[in-house]
Amino acid sequence: MAILDSQSWQSFLSDHPEAHVLQSAAWGELKAAFGWKPVRLQTGDCGAQILFRQLPFGWTVAYIPKGPVGEGWQTLWPEIDTTCRQHRAIFLKLEPDGWEDRSKDWANLFKDFVPSSPIQPRRTVEVSLDGSEEEWLARMKQKTRYNIRLAEKKEVYIRESQDVAAFYRLIQTTGERDKFGVHNQAYYQRAYDLFSPQGACALLVAEYAGKPLAGLMVFAQGSRAWYFYGASSDLERNRMPAYLLQFHAMRWAAARGCTVYDLWGIPDVDEEELEQLFADRGDGLWGVYRFKRGYGGEIRRSVGAWDKVYQPALYRLYQLYRRRGEE
């Protein structure tokens, strides 16, 4: 087993170009700036970036988002266990990078784990970037296609920006309006500073007459791109800036060789229920589903999350604490 630094880990990932962006060295550095400690392990062709979060009395929780990477996971588990115990982890949460509809026997892979609640959204919409832009538009819902063209006619202009402070002002407005929590400005700035120099992130802004109306941060790695953070003002909403903004994010991703654009996060219910209820619900992720469904993508559900428990009594206390905090 090797414990890798950030540069060596990124070199390992160069042999695994389809690894998820949450396993990238830059993502580990981002989380390191906000209370997590990344530890990167490699055994043969397999590796994992583990994030450790400090708890009281010297205990930690461990988390592998969208990993491990590579083949031969069985050889890596003992090394992961040793590392987690060395860091006094109460448990390890694992969220593999895989979809429920694939044939891999996930349950057998994680027979020493217990099913748990995921941290990342379990269900999403993946938009194909295959074909021409006209083919993208043809796959979209009629209203979304209309709104993209309407935004163009109403003189909405999309540009790349480096002004994270302006984006943060937009996202504060969005959070207050739609009642969801946001990171602090330093978080978005750090994300931009880490990923943008690699060409792996863009901050796109929709403007009208020089006024910012909406913005988003899009990330790319391998053949996939992800829409993680978005915001909009209360101004000129009739110009439909968010629709054109997403279309330009798709263009940005395709220009970097991506074939899939992940809209990242919709309610975790079956597609039939989504289609039955989306017109009547606007709470939680329902409002964004109404928007995201229009891009003609495929609804996908991840394989979920599992916990490997090292301290059963403390694990039960931790679960009780988390449940009380959600009440």
WOQUI-V504923 format. One record per residue. N is the residue number from 1. RES is the residue in one letter. SS is DSSP state (@ for helix, = for strand, . for the rest). OMEGA is omega in degrees with one decimal (NA if undefined). BURIAL is I if it has 24 or more other ideal C-beta (glycine too) atoms within 12 Angstrom, else O. Layout:
N_RES_SS_OMEGA_BURIAL ; N_RES_SS_OMEGA_BURIAL
//
This chain:
1_M_._175.2_O ; 2_A_=_170.6_O ; 3_I_=_-170.2_I ; 4_L_=_170.5_I ; 5_D_._-174.7_O ; 6_S_@_-177.7_O ; 7_Q_@_-180.0_O ; 8_S_@_177.5_O ; 9_W_@_179.3_I ; 10_Q_@_175.5_I ; 11_S_@_174.9_O ; 12_F_@_-178.8_I ; 13_L_@_177.6_I ; 14_S_._174.5_O ; 15_D_._179.6_O ; 16_H_._-172.2_I ; 17_P_._-178.8_O ; 18_E_._174.6_O ; 19_A_._-178.9_I ; 20_H_._-180.0_I ; 21_V_@_178.6_I ; 22_L_@_172.7_I ; 23_Q_@_-178.8_I ; 24_S_._177.1_I ; 25_A_@_-179.3_I ; 26_A_@_178.8_I ; 27_W_@_176.2_I ; 28_G_@_178.3_I ; 29_E_@_175.9_I ; 30_L_@_-178.5_I ; 31_K_@_178.8_I ; 32_A_@_179.9_O ; 33_A_._-175.3_O ; 34_F_._166.0_O ; 35_G_._179.4_O ; 36_W_=_175.1_I ; 37_K_=_177.9_I ; 38_P_=_172.5_I ; 39_V_=_-172.7_I ; 40_R_=_-177.2_I ; 41_L_=_173.5_I ; 42_Q_=_171.9_I ; 43_T_=_-176.9_I ; 44_G_._-177.9_O ; 45_D_._-176.3_O ; 46_C_=_178.3_I ; 47_G_=_178.9_I ; 48_A_=_169.6_I ; 49_Q_=_-178.9_I ; 50_I_=_176.1_I ; 51_L_=_179.3_I ; 52_F_=_178.0_I ; 53_R_=_-177.2_I ; 54_Q_=_174.3_O ; 55_L_._176.6_O ; 56_P_@_174.3_O ; 57_F_@_174.3_O ; 58_G_@_178.4_O ; 59_W_._176.4_I ; 60_T_=_162.7_I ; 61_V_=_-178.9_I ; 62_A_=_-174.1_I ; 63_Y_=_172.2_I ; 64_I_=_178.6_I ; 65_P_=_173.7_I ; 66_K_._176.6_I ; 67_G_._-3.5_I ; 68_P_._-178.5_I ; 69_V_=_176.0_I ; 70_G_=_-176.7_I ; 71_E_._177.0_O ; 72_G_._-176.9_O ; 73_W_@_-175.6_I ; 74_Q_@_179.2_O ; 75_T_@_-176.2_O ; 76_L_@_-174.6_I ; 77_W_@_179.9_I ; 78_P_@_179.4_O ; 79_E_@_176.3_I ; 80_I_@_179.9_I ; 81_D_@_-179.7_I ; 82_T_@_-179.3_O ; 83_T_@_179.6_I ; 84_C_@_178.6_I ; 85_R_@_177.7_O ; 86_Q_@_179.4_O ; 87_H_._176.3_I ; 88_R_._178.2_I ; 89_A_=_173.1_I ; 90_I_=_176.9_I ; 91_F_=_173.9_I ; 92_L_=_172.3_I ; 93_K_=_-177.3_I ; 94_L_=_173.2_I ; 95_E_=_-177.5_I ; 96_P_._176.8_I ; 97_D_._-178.6_I ; 98_G_._-177.8_I ; 99_W_=_-177.9_O ; 100_E_._-173.6_O ; 101_D_._176.2_O ; 102_R_._-169.2_O ; 103_S_._-176.9_O ; 104_K_._-179.7_O ; 105_D_._-175.7_O ; 106_W_@_-176.5_I ; 107_A_@_179.4_O ; 108_N_@_177.9_O ; 109_L_@_-173.8_O ; 110_F_._-176.0_I ; 111_K_._177.7_O ; 112_D_._-179.5_O ; 113_F_._172.9_I ; 114_V_=_178.0_O ; 115_P_=_-177.2_O ; 116_S_=_-180.0_I ; 117_S_._179.5_O ; 118_P_._173.1_I ; 119_I_._178.2_I ; 120_Q_._177.8_I ; 121_P_._-175.8_I ; 122_R_._-177.0_I ; 123_R_=_-176.4_I ; 124_T_=_173.4_I ; 125_V_=_176.0_I ; 126_E_=_-179.9_I ; 127_V_=_177.4_I ; 128_S_=_175.3_I ; 129_L_._175.9_I ; 130_D_._175.5_O ; 131_G_._-178.7_O ; 132_S_._177.0_O ; 133_E_@_176.9_O ; 134_E_@_176.5_O ; 135_E_@_173.7_O ; 136_W_@_-177.8_I ; 137_L_@_-179.0_I ; 138_A_@_-179.9_O ; 139_R_@_-177.6_I ; 140_M_._171.5_I ; 141_K_._-175.8_I ; 142_Q_@_-177.0_O ; 143_K_@_178.3_O ; 144_T_@_177.6_I ; 145_R_@_178.7_I ; 146_Y_@_-177.0_O ; 147_N_@_175.8_I ; 148_I_@_-179.5_I ; 149_R_@_177.2_O ; 150_L_@_179.4_O ; 151_A_@_177.7_I ; 152_E_@_180.0_I ; 153_K_@_-177.7_O ; 154_K_._169.1_O ; 155_E_._170.1_O ; 156_V_._-176.9_I ; 157_Y_=_179.9_I ; 158_I_=_177.1_I ; 159_R_=_170.7_I ; 160_E_=_-176.9_I ; 161_S_=_171.1_I ; 162_Q_._-173.2_O ; 163_D_._-178.5_O ; 164_V_@_179.5_I ; 165_A_@_178.1_O ; 166_A_@_176.4_I ; 167_F_@_179.8_I ; 168_Y_@_177.0_I ; 169_R_@_177.1_I ; 170_L_@_-175.5_I ; 171_I_@_173.1_I ; 172_Q_@_177.5_I ; 173_T_@_-179.3_I ; 174_T_@_-179.7_I ; 175_G_@_178.4_O ; 176_E_@_-178.2_O ; 177_R_@_-173.5_O ; 178_D_@_172.9_O ; 179_K_._170.3_O ; 180_F_._-177.4_O ; 181_G_._177.8_O ; 182_V_._172.4_I ; 183_H_._174.0_I ; 184_N_._-175.4_O ; 185_Q_@_-178.4_O ; 186_A_@_-179.8_O ; 187_Y_@_-179.3_I ; 188_Y_@_178.4_I ; 189_Q_@_-179.5_I ; 190_R_@_177.7_I ; 191_A_@_-179.3_I ; 192_Y_@_-177.5_I ; 193_D_@_-179.5_O ; 194_L_@_-172.0_I ; 195_F_@_-174.7_I ; 196_S_@_179.4_I ; 197_P_@_177.8_O ; 198_Q_@_-173.1_O ; 199_G_._-175.5_O ; 200_A_._-179.5_I ; 201_C_=_172.2_I ; 202_A_=_171.0_I ; 203_L_=_-178.8_I ; 204_L_=_-178.1_I ; 205_V_=_174.0_I ; 206_A_=_-177.0_I ; 207_E_=_168.7_I ; 208_Y_=_-179.6_I ; 209_A_._177.7_O ; 210_G_._179.9_O ; 211_K_=_176.4_O ; 212_P_=_-178.5_I ; 213_L_=_-177.8_I ; 214_A_=_178.7_I ; 215_G_=_175.5_I ; 216_L_=_171.7_I ; 217_M_=_-179.8_I ; 218_V_=_-178.3_I ; 219_F_=_-178.9_I ; 220_A_=_171.4_I ; 221_Q_=_-177.7_I ; 222_G_._-177.6_I ; 223_S_._-176.1_I ; 224_R_=_171.7_I ; 225_A_=_-176.1_I ; 226_W_=_173.0_I ; 227_Y_=_-176.1_I ; 228_F_=_-171.2_I ; 229_Y_=_178.6_I ; 230_G_=_-176.4_I ; 231_A_=_175.8_I ; 232_S_=_178.2_I ; 233_S_._175.8_I ; 234_D_._-175.7_O ; 235_L_._168.5_O ; 236_E_._-175.7_I ; 237_R_@_177.5_O ; 238_N_@_178.2_O ; 239_R_@_174.8_I ; 240_M_._-175.3_I ; 241_P_@_-175.9_I ; 242_A_@_-179.0_I ; 243_Y_@_179.2_I ; 244_L_@_179.1_I ; 245_L_@_178.9_I ; 246_Q_@_179.6_I ; 247_F_@_178.2_I ; 248_H_@_175.2_I ; 249_A_@_175.0_I ; 250_M_@_176.9_I ; 251_R_@_179.6_I ; 252_W_@_-178.5_I ; 253_A_@_-179.1_I ; 254_A_@_179.1_I ; 255_A_@_178.2_O ; 256_R_._175.2_I ; 257_G_._179.2_O ; 258_C_._177.0_I ; 259_T_._-179.9_O ; 260_V_=_176.5_I ; 261_Y_=_-174.8_I ; 262_D_=_-178.0_I ; 263_L_._161.3_I ; 264_W_._165.0_I ; 265_G_._171.9_I ; 266_I_=_179.9_I ; 267_P_._-176.9_I ; 268_D_._174.0_I ; 269_V_._-177.7_O ; 270_D_._-176.4_O ; 271_E_@_179.4_O ; 272_E_@_178.6_O ; 273_E_@_176.2_O ; 274_L_@_-176.5_I ; 275_E_@_179.1_O ; 276_Q_@_-167.8_O ; 277_L_@_-169.9_O ; 278_F_._-177.7_I ; 279_A_._-175.2_O ; 280_D_._-175.7_O ; 281_R_._177.8_O ; 282_G_._-178.6_O ; 283_D_._175.2_O ; 284_G_._-179.2_O ; 285_L_._-178.4_I ; 286_W_@_-179.9_I ; 287_G_@_-179.5_I ; 288_V_@_176.6_I ; 289_Y_@_178.7_I ; 290_R_@_179.6_I ; 291_F_@_-172.4_I ; 292_K_@_-178.4_I ; 293_R_@_-175.2_I ; 294_G_@_-175.0_I ; 295_Y_@_171.2_I ; 296_G_._-178.9_I ; 297_G_._179.5_I ; 298_E_=_176.8_I ; 299_I_=_-179.9_I ; 300_R_=_178.3_I ; 301_R_=_-178.8_I ; 302_S_=_-179.6_I ; 303_V_._174.1_I ; 304_G_._-174.7_I ; 305_A_=_177.0_I ; 306_W_=_176.1_I ; 307_D_=_169.8_I ; 308_K_=_-171.5_I ; 309_V_=_178.1_I ; 310_Y_._-179.2_I ; 311_Q_._-171.6_I ; 312_P_@_-177.4_O ; 313_A_@_178.9_O ; 314_L_@_177.3_O ; 315_Y_@_178.5_I ; 316_R_@_177.9_O ; 317_L_@_179.4_O ; 318_Y_@_179.5_I ; 319_Q_@_178.8_I ; 320_L_@_178.5_O ; 321_Y_@_-179.5_O ; 322_R_@_-179.8_O ; 323_R_@_178.6_O ; 324_R_@_179.4_O ; 325_G_@_-179.5_O ; 326_E_@_-178.1_O ; 327_E_._NA_O
//
